[in-house]
């Protein structure tokens, strides 16, 4: 199943008053480009997150947003800066004596002063890493699922367009089979008109026909086009990242169609070539969305 490069995945996880939320957005890109926005206390996990996503996503511009709230008391300890508190009290007492102010210093008030109370925490990096990976796995799976759903729609559309292309190639092949016979008839008529009743040099006529046939034959181009169409369809059933391969095949198909257009002196074939190029351009645009 092919995958689109556009998608969205989200996951939330709560454990022991630790809450994680991860969002992943992906859009088209020539290569795999992963950008992670993560809280400072989890910054050491940035490369780990990128590697985890890269296991399941091969192409696309990936933006990852990580939020983390740690409301757990685990590993947290309240520290009182006693010396600083005493310094505050001493200075307040001096101020009260100097200004003749009634001194009624409360402990709760002192605790509100800057740097008197500090919460020190030592987080369990191993446990947090495990929980982040659990969350990123769920979010990535959701992203991949959406990309597969979009890819399935693209695949259906591409198959319809390939069938249209295949029919037009068949029409061109049928039209081309009678071109040489028509050329022989027209050439003989033209020569007869010029030479009147003089005898036509059949050998020379045959040589001209061979030269024309060599110049206007599109048998090889049609054969290669059919081969490309078959290869394209087979790749649509692949589980690999095939976007670049499909893009290359489309380039080759365009090259063959252009060659057919340059060789053809038939208006019907020329019109079919224009229609083919239009369909191929639509296919190329769709291929740009494939991983």
N, C-alpha and C positions, 0 to 999 in steps of 0.2 A: 504494500500500500504506500503510495506516494504521500508526502507531507507538504503542506503549504509552509511558507516562512512567516506568515502572520498568525498570531495567536495570543492567548492570555491565560495565565494560570495563577491561582491564588490558594493559599493555605493558612490556617490558624492552628495554633497549638497552645494549650495551657497545662502546665505541670508545676505543682507545688508553688503556686502563686507567681510563677514565671510565665509570661505571655509572649508568644512570638507570632508575627504575621509577615508573610512573604508574598509579594506580588511580582510576577514575571510578565513582561510584555515583549513581543518579538515582531519585527518587521523585516522587509526584504533587505538583503545585503549580499555582496559578492562573496564574502567570507564569513567566518564566525567571529563576532565581536561582542564580548560580554562586558557590560558595565554594571558594577555593584555599588549601591548606596546603602551604607550600613552604619549603625551606631558606633561611636568611637570605642566603646568597651568590647565590641565584637569584631573590631577591624582585623584581628589576627585570623579571622575565618574567611576573608575575602577570596583568597586563592583556592581554598577548599571548596567554596561555593561554586566558583567558576569551573573547577575540574568536575564537580558533581553534575553540573548542567551539561558540560561538554560530552559526558558519557551518552546522553540521549538526544542531543541537538547538535547537528553538524554544520548548519549554515544559518545566517540571520543576524540582525542587530538586536541583541538581547539586553534589556534593561531590567535590573533586579532591584527591588525596594524591600529592605528589611527593617522592621520595627521590633523593639524589644523592651519589655517592662519587667523589672525584677522587684516584685513586692514581697518576696520571701525574706524572712528574718535569718534564714540560714547563712552563716558566714558573716553576719553583721554584728558590730559591737560599738556601743556608745562610749566615747572617750571624753572625759572632762579635763579641760586644761586648767588645773587648779591654780597654778601660778598666775595665769592671766586673769582668772576670776578674782584672786586676791588683789591684784594690781588695780582692777576696776573698783573694788570695794574701798581700797585705800584712797584712791583719787576722789571717789564720791564723798567719803567722809571728810577729806580735806576741804572739798568744795562746800560741804554743809557747814563746817566750822567757820570757814572764811566768810561765807555769806549769811551766816546765822540762819541756816535753813534746818528745819526739823528733819533729822535723818531717820528714815524708815526703809532701810534696804532689805528687799525681799530676794530670797534665793532664786525664785522663778523669774524675777526681772533680770537678774544677773545672767541667767542661763540664755537669755535672748540676745545678749550682746555678741558681736562678731567673734567667731573662733573659740567661744567658751565651750560649746558642745559640738562634737564632731562624730559623725557616723563613719566608722571604718568598716569596709567590707572586703572580703576575700572570696571571690566567686570560684565555683568549681568549674574550671575550664573544660575538663573532660566531659562532665555531665552536660554542660551547655552546648558543647560541640555536638554531642550525640543528639540533643533535642533540635538543634538547628538543622542538622542533616536530615532528621526525620521530617521536619517541616518542608525543607527544600525538595525532598523526594516527592512529597505529595503535590507541591506546587508545580514541579517540573512535569510530573505525570499528567496533571490537568492541562498544562500547556501543550504537551505532545498530543493528548487526546483531541484538543481543539484543532491543532495543526493537521491531524489525520482526517478529521471531519471535513475541514476546508479542502484538503488535498483530494479527498474522494470526489467532491463536487468538481474540482478542476479536472480530474481524470475523466469524469463523465463528459464534460464539455470538450476536452481534447479528443476523445474517441469519436465524438460526433463530427468534429471538424476534420479529423483524419479520414473518416469514411467519405466525406464530401470531397476532400482532396484526391482520394483514391479513385473516385468515380470520374473526376475531371481528367486525371492522368489516363484513365482507360479511354475516355473520349478522344483525347489527343492522339493516343496510340492508334485508334481506329481511323481517325482522319488522316494520319500520316501514311498509312499503308497505301492509299490510292494516289498520293501526290506524284510519285515517279511515273505511273501510268498516264496521269493527266499531263505531266510535263512532256512525255514522249509524243502524245497526240498533238499537243499545242506546238511542239517543235517541228513536227512533220508538216503541220499545216502552214507554219510560218515559212519553212524552207520551200515548200511547194509554191507558196505565193511569190517568193522571191525568184525561184528558178523556173517558174512556169512549167513547161513540159519536160525540162531536163531531168535526167535520172539522178536520184538522191544517193549519195555515198553512204551506204548502210554502215560501213565500218566507222566512218567519221561520226555518224549519228550515234552509234553505240558508245563511242568514246565520250561524247558529250553527255550522254545519259549516265555513264559511270561517274564522270566528274560531278554532275549534279547530285547524283545519289549519295556520293561521298560527302558533299557539302551540306546537304539538307537532312541526312539521316539522323533521327533522334532516338534510334533504338537503344543505344547505350545509355542515354540520359533517362529514358523511361525505365529501363531496367534498374538503374541505380536509385531512381526515385522510389520505385516499389520496394527495393531493399531497405531504403531509409525508413519508409513508412512501417514496414514490418519490424524493424529494429526499434523504432519509436514505441510501437505498441507493446513490444516485449518488455521494454524498460518500465512501462507504466505499472507492471505487475511486480516490480522489484521492491525490496524493502530497504535498499540502500539510498544514499543521497544521490539523486540522478539529475538534478537541475542543470549542472554544468554540461553533462553529456547530452541532454536534450537540446540545450542551447547550441551546441556544436552541430548536432544533426540538422537542426533548423537552418543553420548557415549553409550546410552542404546541400540541403534541399533547395534553398533559394538560388544557389549557384547553378544547379541543374536546370531549374525553371528558367533562369536568365539565358542559359545556353540554348534551350529550346526556343525561346522567344527570338533570339538573334538568328537562328537558323531558319525559322519559319517564314514562308512567303504566303501563308494561308491566313486569311482574315479570321476564320473561325478559331484556328489554333491560337492566334494572337490574342483574341478575346478571352479564350480559356486561360491563357498564361496570365493575363491581367487579374482574372478571378482567382487563380491559384496564388498569386502574390498577395492578394488581399487576405485570403484565408491564412496563409503562412504568417503574415504579420500579426494577425489575431492570435495565432498559436504561439508565436514568439513572445507576445505580451503576457500570455498566460504562463508560459514557461519561466518567466522572470519571477513568478511567485513561488516556484517549487524549490524545496530544499535540495 
